[in-house]
């Protein structure tokens, strides 16, 4: 195991590197320091040779090496085809640790790699560290989000997936002279049993673009109805923010899954998070960045949300929110 920490660099359909790649790189640099500065590397599948702009993105984000596979067959993601190529590359690279973004693609690819390599995989992690024995300590919610479990892998590579926005992106102040290494691809093995017939992108409204929002007004079961969520939308518009929801609110049909925050939804890092009628279970709060300012509105003065909130308002959200909208 001589190639340190390997990060899967996902290339989107729009031909850019998914931002979670560089979020993982920021964390990998911290882990590397605890492992005597082992190299931080990336693996990517491309249809063309990497451009200068493409290379620069990796140089300024602290990568020592970038391994890449090139084939026209990588234009469209196909589970079996990508798995064959990536598994062979990982076996060749021999990383000690492998990190993958828990995107739709990453969640599909990671278990295929771990199964083929007979190693463990800790999914949807919220924290990563190196323990006293030099092992990757991957922490994730468990028991329905009621507890946090730190998991070690017995075999290598030690693998973990991490959702976007869990770790903060921070570019290096100094540019690295990243080495780009092309790995051989056996085109004869890149055979897929999958045919992509069509691709239709789901465009959500601006009110549901919570990934990069600076202000989120989120509702839970306490908002009771779609009319309750209409109130949240009005408040969000006044604040220049977007709407979020708890898992229970989504399960009740009050909001779309695209705006769900929490362990089974999205991780968010706004400057301000207004939680309305949300109880505050760990399953939900684990998806909110620890540096976010939280305002909680709940009629139950003993609600768990008040334990993590910076400011709390005990009262009926259906009375408080209209007053906030009027004042704004």
C-alpha positions as CSV (number, residue, x, y, z in Angstrom):
1,X,0.0,0.0,0.0
2,X,2.2,2.8,-1.3
3,X,-0.2,5.3,-2.8
4,X,-1.8,6.8,0.2
5,X,-5.3,8.2,0.1
6,X,-7.2,7.8,-3.2
7,X,-10.2,9.9,-4.0
8,X,-12.7,9.0,-6.7
9,X,-13.0,12.1,-8.9
10,X,-16.5,12.0,-10.4
11,X,-17.0,13.7,-13.8
12,X,-20.6,14.9,-14.2
13,X,-22.7,14.8,-17.4
14,X,-21.9,18.5,-17.8
15,X,-18.1,17.5,-18.0
16,X,-17.0,19.1,-14.8
17,X,-15.4,17.5,-11.7
18,X,-18.0,17.1,-9.0
19,X,-17.3,19.6,-6.1
20,X,-17.4,16.8,-3.5
21,X,-14.0,15.7,-5.0
22,X,-12.3,18.8,-3.7
23,X,-14.2,18.7,-0.4
24,X,-12.8,15.2,0.2
25,X,-9.4,16.5,-0.8
26,X,-9.5,19.1,2.0
27,X,-10.2,16.4,4.5
28,X,-7.7,14.0,3.0
29,X,-4.9,16.5,3.6
30,X,-5.8,16.5,7.3
31,X,-5.7,12.7,7.4
32,X,-2.5,12.6,5.4
33,X,-0.7,14.8,8.1
34,X,-1.7,12.2,10.7
35,X,-0.2,9.5,8.5
36,X,3.3,11.1,8.0
37,X,2.1,13.0,5.0
38,X,1.2,10.0,2.8
39,X,0.2,11.1,-0.7
40,X,-3.3,12.4,-1.6
41,X,-4.2,11.0,-5.0
42,X,-7.2,10.9,-7.3
43,X,-8.7,8.5,-9.9
44,X,-10.8,9.7,-12.8
45,X,-12.3,8.3,-16.0
46,X,-12.1,10.6,-19.0
47,X,-13.0,10.5,-22.7
48,X,-10.2,12.9,-23.6
49,X,-6.7,13.8,-22.4
50,X,-7.0,16.2,-19.4
51,X,-7.0,19.9,-20.4
52,X,-4.8,22.5,-18.7
53,X,-7.8,23.9,-16.8
54,X,-8.7,20.4,-15.7
55,X,-5.2,19.8,-14.4
56,X,-5.1,23.2,-12.7
57,X,-8.1,22.3,-10.5
58,X,-6.2,19.4,-9.1
59,X,-2.9,21.3,-8.7
60,X,-4.5,24.0,-6.5
61,X,-6.4,21.4,-4.4
62,X,-3.4,19.6,-3.0
63,X,-3.3,16.4,-5.0
64,X,0.1,14.7,-5.3
65,X,-0.9,12.5,-8.2
66,X,-3.9,12.0,-10.5
67,X,-4.4,8.6,-12.1
68,X,-6.7,8.7,-15.1
69,X,-8.3,6.2,-17.5
70,X,-9.2,7.3,-21.0
71,X,-11.8,5.7,-23.2
72,X,-14.7,6.9,-25.4
73,X,-16.9,4.4,-23.5
74,X,-16.7,6.6,-20.4
75,X,-19.0,9.3,-21.9
76,X,-22.0,7.9,-20.2
77,X,-21.9,6.4,-16.7
78,X,-22.8,2.7,-16.7
79,X,-22.5,0.7,-13.5
80,X,-20.9,-2.5,-14.8
81,X,-18.5,-0.8,-17.3
82,X,-17.2,1.8,-14.8
83,X,-16.9,-0.8,-12.0
84,X,-14.7,-3.1,-14.2
85,X,-12.4,-0.2,-15.1
86,X,-12.1,1.3,-11.6
87,X,-11.6,-2.0,-9.8
88,X,-8.7,-2.8,-12.0
89,X,-7.2,0.7,-11.5
90,X,-7.6,0.5,-7.7
91,X,-5.8,-2.9,-7.7
92,X,-3.0,-1.3,-9.6
93,X,-2.7,1.8,-7.5
94,X,-3.0,-0.1,-4.1
95,X,-4.2,2.8,-1.9
96,X,-4.4,2.4,1.9
97,X,-7.6,4.5,2.0
98,X,-10.2,5.2,-0.6
99,X,-12.8,8.0,-0.3
100,X,-15.8,8.4,-2.6
101,X,-18.5,11.1,-2.7
102,X,-21.9,9.7,-1.7
103,X,-23.5,11.1,-4.9
104,X,-25.9,8.9,-6.9
105,X,-22.9,7.6,-8.9
106,X,-20.7,7.2,-5.9
107,X,-23.3,5.3,-4.0
108,X,-23.7,2.9,-6.9
109,X,-19.9,2.5,-7.6
110,X,-18.5,2.2,-4.1
111,X,-20.1,-1.1,-3.0
112,X,-19.2,-2.7,-6.3
113,X,-15.5,-1.8,-5.6
114,X,-15.5,-2.9,-2.0
115,X,-17.2,-6.2,-2.8
116,X,-14.8,-7.0,-5.6
117,X,-11.8,-6.1,-3.4
118,X,-13.2,-8.0,-0.3
119,X,-12.9,-5.0,1.9
120,X,-15.3,-3.0,4.1
121,X,-17.2,0.1,3.2
122,X,-18.6,2.7,5.6
123,X,-21.3,4.6,3.9
124,X,-22.7,8.2,4.4
125,X,-20.0,9.2,6.8
126,X,-20.2,12.5,8.7
127,X,-16.7,12.5,10.1
128,X,-13.3,10.9,9.3
129,X,-10.2,10.6,11.4
130,X,-7.1,8.6,11.9
131,X,-7.0,6.6,15.2
132,X,-4.0,5.9,17.4
133,X,-3.3,2.7,15.4
134,X,-3.2,4.7,12.2
135,X,-6.5,3.3,10.9
136,X,-9.2,5.2,9.2
137,X,-12.0,5.9,11.8
138,X,-15.2,6.6,9.9
139,X,-18.2,7.9,11.8
140,X,-21.8,7.7,10.6
141,X,-25.3,7.8,12.2
142,X,-26.8,4.4,13.0
143,X,-29.9,3.0,14.6
144,X,-32.1,5.3,12.7
145,X,-29.9,8.3,13.4
146,X,-30.2,7.9,17.2
147,X,-26.5,7.1,17.7
148,X,-23.2,7.8,16.0
149,X,-20.9,4.8,15.3
150,X,-17.2,5.0,14.5
151,X,-16.3,2.1,12.3
152,X,-12.9,0.6,11.4
153,X,-12.1,-1.6,8.4
154,X,-10.2,-4.9,8.8
155,X,-8.9,-4.9,5.2
156,X,-7.5,-2.5,2.7
157,X,-8.2,-0.3,1.0
158,X,-10.2,1.2,3.9
159,X,-13.2,2.7,2.1
160,X,-15.8,5.3,3.0
161,X,-18.4,7.4,1.2
162,X,-19.1,11.0,2.3
163,X,-22.0,13.1,1.2
164,X,-21.5,16.5,-0.5
165,X,-21.2,19.5,1.9
166,X,-20.2,17.4,4.9
167,X,-16.6,18.7,4.7
168,X,-15.7,22.3,3.8
169,X,-13.8,23.0,0.7
170,X,-10.5,24.9,1.1
171,X,-8.0,25.4,-1.7
172,X,-4.3,25.3,-1.0
173,X,-2.5,28.6,-0.7
174,X,0.4,27.1,-2.6
175,X,0.0,25.3,-6.0
176,X,1.3,21.7,-6.1
177,X,3.1,20.2,-9.0
178,X,0.6,17.4,-9.4
179,X,1.7,14.4,-11.4
180,X,-0.8,13.1,-14.0
181,X,-0.5,9.3,-14.7
182,X,-2.4,7.6,-17.5
183,X,-3.3,4.0,-16.7
184,X,-3.7,1.4,-19.4
185,X,-7.3,0.4,-20.3
186,X,-8.2,-2.9,-21.9
187,X,-10.9,-1.8,-24.2
188,X,-11.9,-5.5,-24.8
189,X,-13.1,-5.7,-21.1
190,X,-15.1,-2.5,-21.2
191,X,-18.3,-4.3,-22.2
192,X,-21.6,-3.2,-20.7
193,X,-25.0,-5.0,-20.5
194,X,-26.6,-1.6,-19.9
195,X,-28.0,0.6,-22.6
196,X,-28.9,4.2,-21.8
197,X,-32.0,5.0,-23.9
198,X,-32.7,8.5,-22.8
199,X,-31.7,11.0,-20.1
200,X,-34.1,13.6,-18.7
201,X,-32.8,16.0,-16.1
202,X,-35.2,17.0,-13.3
203,X,-35.2,20.7,-12.9
204,X,-36.3,21.7,-9.4
205,X,-37.5,25.2,-8.6
206,X,-35.1,27.8,-7.1
207,X,-36.9,27.3,-3.8
208,X,-35.5,23.8,-3.6
209,X,-31.9,24.4,-4.4
210,X,-30.7,23.9,-0.9
211,X,-27.2,22.6,-1.7
212,X,-25.6,26.0,-2.0
213,X,-28.2,28.2,-0.2
214,X,-27.0,30.6,2.5
215,X,-30.5,30.8,4.2
216,X,-32.8,27.8,4.6
217,X,-36.3,27.8,6.1
218,X,-37.1,24.2,7.0
219,X,-40.3,22.6,8.1
220,X,-41.1,19.4,9.9
221,X,-44.1,17.4,10.9
222,X,-45.3,20.3,13.0
223,X,-46.1,22.3,9.8
224,X,-49.0,19.8,9.4
225,X,-50.0,20.5,5.8
226,X,-48.9,21.8,2.4
227,X,-50.5,25.1,3.4
228,X,-48.0,25.2,6.3
229,X,-45.2,24.8,3.8
230,X,-46.6,27.6,1.7
231,X,-46.0,29.8,4.7
232,X,-42.4,28.6,4.8
233,X,-42.0,29.5,1.1
234,X,-43.3,33.0,1.8
235,X,-40.8,33.5,4.6
236,X,-38.0,32.1,2.5
237,X,-38.8,34.5,-0.3
238,X,-38.7,37.4,2.1
239,X,-35.3,36.4,3.4
240,X,-33.9,35.5,0.0
241,X,-33.6,31.8,1.1
242,X,-34.9,28.4,0.1
243,X,-37.1,25.8,1.6
244,X,-35.9,22.6,3.4
245,X,-37.7,19.8,5.1
246,X,-37.3,17.0,7.6
247,X,-37.7,13.3,6.7
248,X,-41.1,13.1,8.3
249,X,-42.4,16.1,6.4
250,X,-41.3,14.4,3.1
251,X,-42.9,11.1,4.1
252,X,-46.1,13.0,4.9
253,X,-46.1,14.4,1.4
254,X,-45.6,18.0,2.6
255,X,-42.4,18.5,0.6
256,X,-40.4,17.1,-2.2
257,X,-37.5,14.7,-1.4
258,X,-35.1,17.1,-3.2
259,X,-35.3,19.5,-0.2
260,X,-34.9,16.9,2.5
261,X,-32.1,17.6,5.1
262,X,-30.6,15.0,7.3
263,X,-29.0,11.5,7.3
264,X,-31.2,10.2,4.5
265,X,-31.4,13.6,2.7
266,X,-28.9,16.3,2.0
267,X,-26.1,17.8,4.1
268,X,-26.3,21.6,4.1
269,X,-24.1,24.4,5.3
270,X,-26.1,27.7,5.1
271,X,-25.2,30.7,7.2
272,X,-28.7,30.6,8.7
273,X,-31.1,27.7,9.2
274,X,-34.7,28.3,10.5
275,X,-36.2,25.1,11.8
276,X,-40.0,25.3,12.0
277,X,-42.0,22.5,13.7
278,X,-38.9,20.2,13.6
279,X,-38.3,18.0,16.6
280,X,-34.5,18.0,16.2
281,X,-33.7,14.2,16.1
282,X,-30.1,13.4,15.4
283,X,-31.1,12.0,12.0
284,X,-32.0,15.5,11.0
285,X,-29.4,17.7,12.7
286,X,-26.5,15.6,11.5
287,X,-27.2,17.0,8.1
288,X,-26.6,20.6,9.2
289,X,-23.1,22.1,9.3
290,X,-21.9,22.7,12.9
291,X,-21.0,26.3,12.1
292,X,-24.5,27.2,10.9
293,X,-26.6,29.6,13.0
294,X,-29.9,27.8,13.9
295,X,-33.1,29.5,14.9
296,X,-35.7,27.0,16.1
297,X,-39.5,27.6,16.3
298,X,-41.4,24.9,18.1
299,X,-44.4,24.7,20.5
300,X,-42.7,22.0,22.6
301,X,-40.3,23.7,24.9
302,X,-38.5,20.3,25.5
303,X,-37.9,19.6,21.8
304,X,-34.4,18.3,21.0
305,X,-33.9,21.1,18.4
306,X,-33.5,23.6,21.2
307,X,-30.3,21.8,22.3
308,X,-28.6,22.6,19.0
309,X,-30.2,25.9,18.2
310,X,-28.5,29.3,18.8
311,X,-31.9,30.9,19.3
312,X,-35.2,29.4,20.2
313,X,-38.8,30.6,20.0
314,X,-41.3,28.5,22.0
315,X,-44.7,29.0,20.3
316,X,-47.1,28.2,17.5
317,X,-45.3,28.4,14.1
318,X,-48.6,29.3,12.5
319,X,-48.8,32.5,14.6
320,X,-45.0,33.3,14.6
321,X,-44.2,32.9,10.9
322,X,-47.0,35.2,9.6
323,X,-45.8,37.8,12.1
324,X,-42.2,37.4,10.8
325,X,-43.4,37.8,7.2
326,X,-45.4,40.9,8.1
327,X,-42.4,42.5,9.9
328,X,-40.0,41.7,7.1
